[in-house]
């Protein structure tokens, strides 16, 4: 067996397991992270901010964030493209048109970098216009600022990210579950099961998150104009909000 084929034979099963093992960590983070906008359905931005601060106790610590979020996310982001690259010609893990591929790569290459930049990296800049918005200052008034100042692009970015990760999560959980229990199902029953999981994910996760974001967009500002100006300056560091 040629060396390259030996590498494929060893690497592909490892990459598959790495992708599947990292998935539950990312799903746990997503459910905790998305609980904040969901809570806006009941208590508006104040409830969202309180829920977000509680969630940070899980993932935004010196140890928790690298081990529970960044490492699993990095493994998941690297394993998928590597599996596709190392797969034999004409036999990728799944077609580009498969929903799992479409939602994964669109979230990875477009929505996630913008979201991470605007909500995590840019607010920490020490430029005078931003003045390093600290974690205690980065409330859901920040999200509200984006929604009210740039409503169309904010809705497109939030909506695209939420729908993408929700459908990717639903499809991914189904694949991991089927691999674990080795279900022997017909194509029709598998197709129906996928549609059921996707519908439940949209109704149970995406819809409450999007409705919470809607309620946030309808609220008045509850912070100082000077803070709103700093929030806007952080958004404007992104090329998307400069257009």
N, C-alpha and C positions, 0 to 999 in steps of 0.2 A: 504494500500500500504506500503510495507517495506520501511525503512528509506533510503536504498541505491537507490531504485527505485525513491523515491521522489527527492533525490539528482540528479539523472540522468535527471528527468523531468524538473527540474529547471535549471540545469547547461548547458545542451546541447544547448538549444536555445540561452542562454547568450553567450556561447563560439562561436557559429556560427556567431552571430552579431558582437562579438569582432573581429573575424577573418576578417569579411567582411568590417568592419569600418576601421580597420588598413591598409587594402590592398591599398586603394588609396593614403595614405600618403607615403607608401613605393614605390609605382609606380611613384609618383611625384619625390621622391628623385632619383630613378633609372634613370629617363629620364634626370634629371639635371646632374647627375653624369656621365652618358654615353655620354652626349653631348660633353665632352672633347675629348675622343678618336675619336668621329665622326668628329670633326673639323680638325683632323690630315689629313683627305682626301684632305683638301683645303690648309692648312697652316702648316702642319708638327707639330713637337713637340712644337714650339713656340706658335702656335694657340691653341694646346691642353692645354698647361700650362695656357695661358690667360683665356681660357674658364673655366678651373678648378678653378682658383682664383675667378672668378665671381660667380661660383656655390657655393663656400664656404660661400659667403655672405648670402646664403639662409640657409644652413644646418650646417655649422661648426662655430656656435657661442655658447656662454655660455648657452643661452636659447633654441636656434633653434635646436641644435643637440639632447639634451635630449627629447624635446617635439615633434619634427618633424621627427626624425629618430630613436633614440634608443628606446623610449617608444613604438611607433607603431611596430617596428621590434620585440621587446621583447614580446609584446602581440600576434603578429602573430605567433611567434616561439613557444609560450607556448600553445596557443589555439588549434592548430592542433593536437599535440600529446595528449592533455587532452581529446579532443573530441573522439579520437580513443580509449583511455583508458576507458572512461566512457560509450562508446556505448555498447549496449547489445551484448552478445556473438554471433558471426556469423553475426552481422549487423553493421560493421564499416561504417564510413561516405562514404568511397569508397575503393576499393581494393588497395593493395600495388602496383599492376601492373598498376593502373591508372596513366596516364601521370602527372596529378597534384601532386599525391603522390610521384612519382619517382623524378620529378624535384625539388619538395619542399624539400624532405629529403636529396637528394644528395647535393643540394646547402647548406642546413642548417648544415648538419653534416660533410661535407668534404670540399667543395670549399670555402664557406664563412669564416670559421675559418682560413684557410690558407691565404686567401686574406687579411683579416683584420689584421692578425698578421704581415704579411710581409709589408703591405702598411701603417699601422697606428701604431701598437704597437712597433714593433722592431726598426723602425727608431728613436723612441724617447729614446731608451736606452742610458745611459750616459757612457757606456763602452768606453775606449780609441779608439778602432777601429771604433766605430760608432760616438761617440762624439755628441749625441743628434741632429740628423738632424732635424732642425726646419721646420715649415710649409713653410717659404719663400724659403728654400733650397730644399724642396721636390717637384721638378718639374717632368715633364714627361721624363726627363733624367733618372730618377729612373726606370720608366717602360722600357725605352730603354736598360738600363743596364741589367735588367733581361732577356729581349728578346735576347740580343746579347751574354750574358754569358751562359745562360741555355735555348737555343732556344726550344728544344723539350718539356721539362717540363713546360716552361712558356706558350707555345702555348696550351698545354693540359689543364693547369689550367685556363688560360683566356678563352679559347674556351669553356671548360666545364661549367664555371660559367656563361658566357654570354648566351650560348644556354639554360642552365637550367633556369635562371631567366627570360629569354625572353619567353620561352614556358610556364613557370609557371604563368607569368603575363598575357599572352594571355588567358590561360584557366581560370584563376581566374577572370579576368574581365568579361569573358563570363558567368560564373556561377553567379556572382553578378548581372549582367545585367538581366539575365533570372529570378532571384529571385525577382528583383525589379519590372519588368514589367509583371511578371507572364505569360510569353509566353506559349501558348498551342501548342507545336510543336510535330510532329512525331519524332521517334528516328532517322529516316533517315535525316530529315531536321536539327535536332540538330547535328548529326554527320558531316553533310556538313558544318554547321555553325562553328563548332569547327575547322575543317580543314582549313576553310577560314581564321579564326582569327589567327591560328598558322602560316599559310603561310604569311599573312600580317606582323605579328610580326617578322618573320625571315627575310623577305625582307626589312621591314621598320626600324628595330632596330638592329637585330643581324648582318646582312650583312654589314651595314655601320660602325658598331663598329669594326668588325673583319678586314675590309679593312683598317680602320684607324690604327689599330694595326700593320697591315702589312707595311704600309708606315712608321710608327715609326721604325719598325725593320730594314728598309732599309737605314735609316738616319745615318750619322756619329755622333759621340758624339760631343756635344756642351757645355761641361763643363770641369772642371779641372780633371786631373787624381786622385788627392787627394780626390775629391768628389766622383768619381766613386768607389774608394776603400772603402769609407764609405758606399756607397750604397750596394756594394757587401757584406760587413760585416753584414749589416742589413738583407739581404736575407739569409745569412748563419746561422742566428739565428733560422730559420725554419728547422725542420727535413727533409722536402721535398727537400730542396736545399743542404742538407748535404749528400744525398745519392750518 
